[in-house]
Amino acid sequence: MTSYDIAVRGAGAVGRSLALALSRQGLSVALLEAAPRQPQGPDVRTYALNAQAVGLLRGLKVWDALPADAATAVSEMLVHGDAHDSQLEFSAWSQCVDALAWIVDAQALDEALATAVRFAPHVTALPADTPVQAPLSALCEGKHSAAREALGIGFHTKPYGHTAVAARLVADRPHEGVARQWFRSPDILALLPFDRPRQGCSYGLVWSMPTERAQAMQALPDAEFEAALNEACGAAAGHLALSGPRVGWPLQLSRAERVCGPGWVLVGDAAHVVHPLSGQGLNLGLGDVEALARVIAERESWRPLSDEKLLRRYARARAVPTLAMQQLTDGLLHLFEHDTPVLRELRNRGLNLVNQLTPLKRWLAGRALGT
Ligand SMILES: Cc1cc2nc3c(=O)[nH]c(=O)nc-3n(C[C@H](O)[C@H](O)[C@H](O)COP(=O)(O)OP(=O)(O)OC[C@H]3O[C@@H](n4cnc5c(N)ncnc54)[C@H](O)[C@@H]3O)c2cc1C
């Protein structure tokens, strides 16, 4: 059996980023990949990535390898409530940053990471069932991690009973870098400005709603789905048309009861899952990668990689950011869950009030930006 310093189990965006980050420290990494599921269509999602995640990917030489039209800067974000005059606005200009976020093609990011892994000097990609020996296993298998289950680690899960319908759209009006989100109980709809397939006029759609309705919406003919979508967006982004398939993701909130033990750590969705309303799941996972790589780089020379004391430093570093993001997304969901006239009025007034409170707005934007 071949020996490595670290076995990274799972080759999603988090596993590949971790393998690259560790290989840059000269550590030998076995990257254990599951066989691709058949048939598998393209990933239609676009990810909103924050400055911290982009910084990590840039350091791994992945970000600058993305095709120019695969990442779009968001200069402004508009959050709409139930009433037409309730709105919260964020801008890169008022936050004094280059961009509020970058919208990235999930498929292109996967491909750029896979290419970087192929050329990484100390990473060996192997089929998942290859027996390997390593003092540390980083489990990056996503929310259904079998290795986490085999270790007997509980994964506290609250299913939301909602499904996110994702798709690519083209508009008849330029997006001008503006992201839009509607909180209309029980739906949450996000339009993320993008440049594929049409430069300057495309969006990534993430529309979450109760699962039964999501299934019905997915089954609608394109024209009927587009009519419902345009009605929900009220022409704010121009007329929107589908440019590809719709794919649904059931949504949940999950947290592993422990993220490390002797010789193992959980990273990314294997450790925590959040609702995509704030576009933070992968940002959290890449934050895990950064923290684990740092803890390993800064370890005492005599301390073995399997030492639980070492791995607890990683667990401590990630506890607060993970909990804070889970509470923020879950709290927002609860706020928009019930649809009584009183609550609706309060929510809409709240949005307008926050919009006028510059320090609070800055703080909220800072959390999302990862600054
Ligand atoms: C609709 C939607 C929109 C989203 N939008 C955003 C966004 O805008 N911004 C953001 O930051 N996040 C977003 N997310 C969250 C983001 O998609 C996830 O947080 C992220 O993909 C998790 O990456 P991961 O590598 O941890 O897990 P995964 O992507 O699930 O990858 C896990 C990998 O492990 C492999 N695997 C599984 N089992 C095994 C095994 N036994 N052995 C070996 N390999 C195995 C799988 O094949 C897969 O390749 C969104 C999620 C959804 C559903």
The ligand as an SDF file (V2000), in Angstrom:
LIG
                    3D

 53 58  0  0  0  0  0  0  0  0999 V2000
  -28.4970   25.7080   -5.9010 C   0  0  0  0  0  0  0  0  0  0  0  0
  -27.2420   25.9690   -5.1410 C   0  0  0  0  0  0  0  0  0  0  0  0
  -26.5800   27.1740   -5.2700 C   0  0  0  0  0  0  0  0  0  0  0  0
  -25.4070   27.4390   -4.5590 C   0  0  0  0  0  0  0  0  0  0  0  0
  -24.8100   28.6480   -4.6850 N   0  0  0  0  0  0  0  0  0  0  0  0
  -23.6980   28.9070   -3.9720 C   0  0  0  0  0  0  0  0  0  0  0  0
  -23.0770   30.1780   -4.0720 C   0  0  0  0  0  0  0  0  0  0  0  0
  -23.5390   31.0740   -4.7920 O   0  0  0  0  0  0  0  0  0  0  0  0
  -21.9450   30.4150   -3.3430 N   0  0  0  0  0  0  0  0  0  0  0  0
  -21.4240   29.4610   -2.5170 C   0  0  0  0  0  0  0  0  0  0  0  0
  -20.4000   29.7390   -1.8540 O   0  0  0  0  0  0  0  0  0  0  0  0
  -22.0010   28.2440   -2.3950 N   0  0  0  0  0  0  0  0  0  0  0  0
  -23.1220   27.9490   -3.1030 C   0  0  0  0  0  0  0  0  0  0  0  0
  -23.6980   26.7230   -2.9950 N   0  0  0  0  0  0  0  0  0  0  0  0
  -23.0990   25.7040   -2.0950 C   0  0  0  0  0  0  0  0  0  0  0  0
  -21.9890   24.9160   -2.8050 C   0  0  0  0  0  0  0  0  0  0  0  0
  -22.5110   24.3110   -3.9680 O   0  0  0  0  0  0  0  0  0  0  0  0
  -21.4430   23.8250   -1.8830 C   0  0  0  0  0  0  0  0  0  0  0  0
  -21.2050   24.3730   -0.6060 O   0  0  0  0  0  0  0  0  0  0  0  0
  -20.1420   23.2720   -2.4440 C   0  0  0  0  0  0  0  0  0  0  0  0
  -20.3470   22.7410   -3.7400 O   0  0  0  0  0  0  0  0  0  0  0  0
  -19.5910   22.1830   -1.5200 C   0  0  0  0  0  0  0  0  0  0  0  0
  -18.4130   21.6750   -2.0760 O   0  0  0  0  0  0  0  0  0  0  0  0
  -17.7830   20.3230   -1.4950 P   0  0  0  0  0  0  0  0  0  0  0  0
  -16.5790   20.0620   -2.3490 O   0  0  0  0  0  0  0  0  0  0  0  0
  -17.6390   20.4200   -0.0250 O   0  0  0  0  0  0  0  0  0  0  0  0
  -18.8880   19.1890   -1.7350 O   0  0  0  0  0  0  0  0  0  0  0  0
  -19.4150   18.6020   -3.1050 P   0  0  0  0  0  0  0  0  0  0  0  0
  -19.5080   19.6360   -4.1600 O   0  0  0  0  0  0  0  0  0  0  0  0
  -20.6550   17.8320   -2.7620 O   0  0  0  0  0  0  0  0  0  0  0  0
  -18.2620   17.5730   -3.5470 O   0  0  0  0  0  0  0  0  0  0  0  0
  -18.0600   16.3680   -2.8800 C   0  0  0  0  0  0  0  0  0  0  0  0
  -17.2400   15.4440   -3.7870 C   0  0  0  0  0  0  0  0  0  0  0  0
  -16.9620   14.2150   -3.1030 O   0  0  0  0  0  0  0  0  0  0  0  0
  -17.2570   13.1280   -3.9500 C   0  0  0  0  0  0  0  0  0  0  0  0
  -17.5730   11.9590   -3.1160 N   0  0  0  0  0  0  0  0  0  0  0  0
  -18.7310   11.6680   -2.4890 C   0  0  0  0  0  0  0  0  0  0  0  0
  -18.6080   10.4920   -1.8370 N   0  0  0  0  0  0  0  0  0  0  0  0
  -17.3450   10.0650   -2.0300 C   0  0  0  0  0  0  0  0  0  0  0  0
  -16.6140    8.9140   -1.6020 C   0  0  0  0  0  0  0  0  0  0  0  0
  -17.1790    8.0070   -0.8260 N   0  0  0  0  0  0  0  0  0  0  0  0
  -15.3120    8.8070   -1.9870 N   0  0  0  0  0  0  0  0  0  0  0  0
  -14.7200    9.7470   -2.7550 C   0  0  0  0  0  0  0  0  0  0  0  0
  -15.3900   10.8300   -3.2020 N   0  0  0  0  0  0  0  0  0  0  0  0
  -16.6700   10.9980   -2.8380 C   0  0  0  0  0  0  0  0  0  0  0  0
  -18.4020   13.6140   -4.8090 C   0  0  0  0  0  0  0  0  0  0  0  0
  -18.4690   12.8590   -6.0100 O   0  0  0  0  0  0  0  0  0  0  0  0
  -17.9790   15.0690   -5.0700 C   0  0  0  0  0  0  0  0  0  0  0  0
  -17.0810   15.1340   -6.1520 O   0  0  0  0  0  0  0  0  0  0  0  0
  -24.8780   26.4520   -3.6900 C   0  0  0  0  0  0  0  0  0  0  0  0
  -25.5340   25.2190   -3.5510 C   0  0  0  0  0  0  0  0  0  0  0  0
  -26.7100   24.9800   -4.2570 C   0  0  0  0  0  0  0  0  0  0  0  0
  -27.4080   23.6660   -4.0820 C   0  0  0  0  0  0  0  0  0  0  0  0
  1  2  1  0
  2  3  1  0
  2 52  2  0
  3  4  2  0
  4  5  1  0
  4 50  1  0
  5  6  2  0
  6  7  1  0
  6 13  1  0
  7  8  2  0
  7  9  1  0
  9 10  1  0
 10 11  2  0
 10 12  1  0
 12 13  2  0
 13 14  1  0
 14 15  1  0
 14 50  1  0
 15 16  1  0
 16 17  1  0
 16 18  1  0
 18 19  1  0
 18 20  1  0
 20 21  1  0
 20 22  1  0
 22 23  1  0
 23 24  1  0
 24 25  2  0
 24 26  1  0
 24 27  1  0
 27 28  1  0
 28 29  2  0
 28 30  1  0
 28 31  1  0
 31 32  1  0
 32 33  1  0
 33 34  1  0
 33 48  1  0
 34 35  1  0
 35 36  1  0
 35 46  1  0
 36 37  1  0
 36 45  1  0
 37 38  2  0
 38 39  1  0
 39 40  1  0
 39 45  2  0
 40 41  1  0
 40 42  2  0
 42 43  1  0
 43 44  2  0
 44 45  1  0
 46 47  1  0
 46 48  1  0
 48 49  1  0
 50 51  2  0
 51 52  1  0
 52 53  1  0
M  END
$$$$
